[in-house]
Amino acid sequence: MTEIKCGLEIHGYINVENKTKLFCNCSIEEDATPNTNICPICTAMPGSKPMLPNKQAVDKIIAIALMLGCKINKRMLFQRKHYSWPDLPAGFQKTMSGSYSNPVGVNGKFLGIRISDVHLEEDPARWDPVTGNVDYNRSGFPLVEIVTEPDFKSTNELRDWLKALLTTLNYIKAIDKNSGVKADTNISIGPKFSRVEVKNVNSFSNIVKAAEYEVLRQEEEIKEGKEIKQQTRAFDEKHNKTIFMRSKEEAADYMFIPEPDLPAINIDDNYIEKIIKTLPESPDKKIERLAKQYKIKKQDAFVICSDIMLSELFEKTARKINPLLAARWLRFELLRVLNYNKKELSETEINEKHMISLLTLIEENKITETTAQKILEKLAEKPFDINSCVKEHKLMAISGVKELEKICRDVILKNPKVVSDYKKGRKEALHFLIGQVMKATKGKASPKELKQIFTKLIN
Ligand SMILES: [Zn+2]
């Protein structure tokens, strides 16, 4: 196995409820007509000054840093990072990174990976190098940057960690889900570990793909006796590979200076304490706790905790219903229905009352699991009262051996060929017979009971 060192700089748009930019009151609506959500501040008109930073963005970034185990700086300074580019009319970006900065959070650790820095900055405009058009709508969006140490030892580790990071950020609705994350990934492989950086990879899956490609590419080069040089590469999404951009140049001089138009943000322990109180239990702790407290499989707890709403629904349901049944139904049946409908749980009105009614009916053998599946499918479309629906549509399970035996005898009489196949040892013939009864009863009989009845009747 090749030894690898890999680190990330992850960027994402901070999800603020007031939907406004970092230093002005312009909207951060995603699909607005270009250059309509702008003002003199975010287009850097001469003489304009920034407003105080959006408090919701500041609070959110402190929350992010806390979730990642960081130490919070109580005095945060914005810097001017100078560079000339069409997307930056001021000639500098306001950021909490850079030479004299105090990032929001430092020295964190998240699931074994050290976090060196969590900071806040503004996004530049969107520049199209082909047409030369610039859209200033995006100028001033609040951005979070999370920087890790090069602690990832394999691309599998990178994938699992990134997934866990996104789940954790979703627990506090930290990142705008529609725009996702972007990352600069640095990857180097042993024994020399020359740093190769892949810039600006968008989306979770591409970040992992770019890293996987890069490890293979560098291994090949070393095998061929070539030396890996420090360099910057880009990810070509179409062909799933990285391409050479430039060899390592001297670190650019951004001429950082403290932003003279913005005061330092000073916070105290009380302020941090207040934010800590709003934070949810982290997903990794929740997985451990649910598995232990409800005696469910860790893998089930893992899937259930991938969405905070699903995990809350589970706990509310499992207080009234056998947790094993609740876990199985939430993990498999509910997720199946949601995937099929391409919906998130939050986009449906399914709640614990529905799950408790449905699973109680199963526990008491009043409906079959097949019927329950159909009810759940309907619930994903719109909510209704389950008990009245079962009554109204006569969905109660047919039980009682006598009644079922009658239907089974009928099926046996109508299918002599299948019965003789079964007698000759074709086990799947039994499934056909059971299927016939399920059809006749519209799924209201239990397949397990039918199996017993058929075996008894035929033998
Ligand atoms: Zn503005």
Residues whose N, C-alpha, C, O or C-beta is under 5 A from the ligand:
A	BS01	ZN	C24 N25 C26 N37 I38 C39 I41 C42
